[in-house]
């Protein structure tokens, strides 16, 4: 791997074996298949997974529900970016209060927030470049785009990607640059190409990414931004026993992007409750609530 300061030949990394990240955090785990039955790229987190946890299969990279989630996440980024900008005047701790009107030296920006803002623009601009090149062959200069006011660049990227969502999610595999922290090098597959910037504390790697990876990046960025803003999800543990393993208080309805998901999952055995199984489960919960009120 090439050092970030002097120019030289690009070398290959030979670190330890790659550990697959969680589906929502895995930028490189996309699936690309030309058949008519692609499993949803969110794998075990697929919104339309069956009772065994197997993802739904269809002609596109994502099931229809997860495609909708990706569209909603994309359209949310301008709002999330504004919320991050408001935190830039805060102290480094998440609970810091904004500082204004002070004659003392300004408080350093929250570097975690600043890095996330830059990462969001960089990632979306890189996908904008690929989609723009595909839809009208008018190539976008990503570097010029990033020299614009960042918020403007973000808005333009979101507008194009939202308007050509299916084109984005159907993109074939192609090498793309991604920046990672130095501590993340050991999780990369052997032979990864890239440049090390030790002073700045990051490594720029070349990864083969497809439209499936684009969707996973969008969902992951959305989750990271919400976490950085302190907007933590409030999952609901249902007061029933799992039909599969019999454990009580392990069936969880997750708090997702659009509120509580219309499905549930056992946190113990990972049995999935979707569609008809979920509706039956809700009836069981209502019956339990009615019995509890009568007993009380």
N, C-alpha and C positions, 0 to 999 in steps of 0.2 A: 504494500500500500504506500502511496506516495505521501511524503510530508507536505503540509500545506504551504510552506514558505518557498523552498527552492523548487524549480521545475526539474522534472526527471521522468523516468519511465514509470508507468503504473504497474505496481506489483500486486500479487494476490495474497489475501489473508489466509492464514492456515491455523485458525483458532479451533477451539473445541467444537463438539457437535452442536448442531442447531436444535434449540428447544422450542417446539411449536408454541406460539403465544396463544392466549385465549382468543376465541373467535372475534370478540368485539375489539380486541387490542391488536390483532394480527394483521399488519399491513401486507404481509407477503403470502398469505395463505389462500389467495384467490383460486377459483376453479375455472378452467376453460375447456369446454367440450363442445364439439360441433353436432352432437347427437340431439335428438328431440326430447331427451329426458335428462336434463342437467339437474343434479341435486342443488338446492338453494345454497349459495355460497356462505351463508351464515352458519351452516352445519347444525350443530346441536342447539344453537340459539335461534334457529329458523322459527318465525312466528307461526308457521303452518305445519310444524313438525307433527308426526303422528304419536300415538300413545307410547311407542318405544323410544321416542326421541329422534327418530330418523327424519332428516329434512325432507320437505316437499320437493317433488321433481317436476320439471316443466321445461318449456322451450327456451327460457331465459335464465340468466345467471342467478336471479333472485326470485323468490315467490312474490306474488302480487302484494301481499301485506308488507313484506320487507321493502319492496320497491317504493311503496307509499311512505314508509318510514324514512327512507333515504331522501325522497323528495321534500318531506317536511323538515328534515335536518338541514338540507341545503338552504331552504328559504329562511331558516332560523339564524344562520350565521351572521348576517348583518346586525341583528339585534344582539347576539352574543358578543360580537366584536365591540359594539358600543358599551356593553356592560363591562367588558375587560378593560376598555379605555378608562372607564371611571375608576378602576382600581389602580391605575398607574400612579396616582398621587398618594396611594396608601403606603404605610410602612410595610416592611417585608413580611410581617406576620399577617395572616388572613384576617385577624380582627382589628387591624389598624384603622384609624379614622383618617379620612382625607384631610390634607393640609392645604390651607389656602390663606392668602392675605398675610403671610409671614414675611418679615424682613430678614430673617435668618436664612442661611443657605438652604436651597430646596432639598427636600427629602429624596434620596435616590429612589427611582421607580422600583416597583416590585419586579425583580428580574424574571421570576417565574411567569408572571403575567405577560411581560414584554416578549419573552421567548415564545409563548403560546400564540400571541398575536402575529408574530412574524411567521411562525410555523403554519398557521392557518392560511395566511395569504400565499405563502410559498406553495403549499400543497394544492390549493384550489387553482392557483395560476398555472401550475404545471399541467393539471388536467384540462384547464381551459385551452392551453396551447394545443394539446392533442385533439380535442374535439373540434376546435376551430379549423385546424388543418384538415380534418376529415369532412366537415360539413360544407365548406366553401373554398378550401384550398388556399385561403388567405392566412398565411402563417402569422401567429402572434409572437412578437418579441417579448419573451417572458421577462428578461432583464429590464426592458423599457417599461413594461407593465408595472414592475415592482418599484420603479423610480417615480411612478405616480404617487399621489397621496394614497396611503395604504388602504384606507377605507373605500376610496373610489375604485381601486384595483379589485378589492374584494367584491364590491357590488357588481362590477362588470363580469367577474368570473361566475358569480352565483347566477346572474341573469342568463348567461349563455348555457351554463351547465343545466340549469332547471329547464330551459327551453329545449334542450336536446338530451334529456335524461337517458332515454333508451340507447342513443348513440354512445353516451358515456359508458353505460354499463355493459355494452357489447364490444368495447374496445379490445383488440387482440393484445397479446403479450408484446411488450416493447421495453427496452432499457430506459430507466428513469433515475434521476438523482434524488437521494433522500439524505437528510442530515440526522445523525444519531449522536447521543452522548458517548463519550469514550468508554464508559462502563458497559455499554451495550455491545461492544465489539465482540465479546466472547460468545454472544448468542447468534452471531451471523454464521451462515453456512461456510465451510471451507472453500477457498477459491474466490471469495467475494472481492470485487474490484472497488477501489476507492482512494480517497485522500485523507490523511490524518492531519488535523489542525490542533496540535497539542496545546499551544498557548491559548487559543480560543476555547479549547475544551470540547471539541466535537469532531466527528468523522463524517465525511461525505461519501456515501457508498452508491454503487450502481446496482439497481435491482430490476429484475424483469417483472413488470407489473401489467395487469390487464384491467378490464372494466370491473371485474369482480373485486379486485383490490381497491379500485376507486370507491365502490360502495362501502367496503369495510372501513376505508380511511375516513369517509364522511361520517359514518356512525361513530367511529372511535373518537374523532376530533370533537364531535358534538358532546360525547360523554365526558371527555377530558375537560372541556371548557366549563360545562355545568358543574363538574366536581371542583374546579378551580374557583368558581364563583360561590361555592358553598351550597349549591342547589342539589342537595343529596336526595336520592329517591326514598320514598316511604313505602316499602313493600308491605303487603298484608298477609299475615299468616292465618290460614283458614282453620277454624276450630273443628276439624274432622280428621279421621285417620286416613292414611294413604291406602288406597285399594290394593296396592301392589305389595308393600312391605308391612303394612299394619301400624306403622309409627304414627303417633299423634303429634299435631302441631308442626308437621314438617311440610305440609302442602302450602306452597307460597304463590301468591298472585303478585307478580312483579309490577313495580311502578315504573312504567316506561315513558317514552316521549309524549304519548297522547294520554297520559294518565295510567290508571291501572290496566294492565294488559287483559285482553279477553281470553286468557288461558291461565293455566297454573302448572306448577311443577313441584314434585317432591324433592326437597333438598337432601334427602337421605339416599333414595334409590334412583332418582332422576326420572321417575315415571312422569309422563306428560299427560296433561288434561287439556285437550283441545276440542273445539267444535262440540259435538253431541256429548262427549264425556264431560266437558267443562260445564255445559248447561245442567247435566244431571248432578254434577258436584255442587253447583250453586243451589239447586233445589234442596239438596241435603243440608247445606249451610243454613238456608232459610228455615227448614224444619228444626234444626238444632237451636236457632235463635228463638223460635216460637216456644219450644219446650223449655228453654232457659228462662224466658219471661214468665211462663206459667208457674214454674217452680219457685221463682223469686216472689 
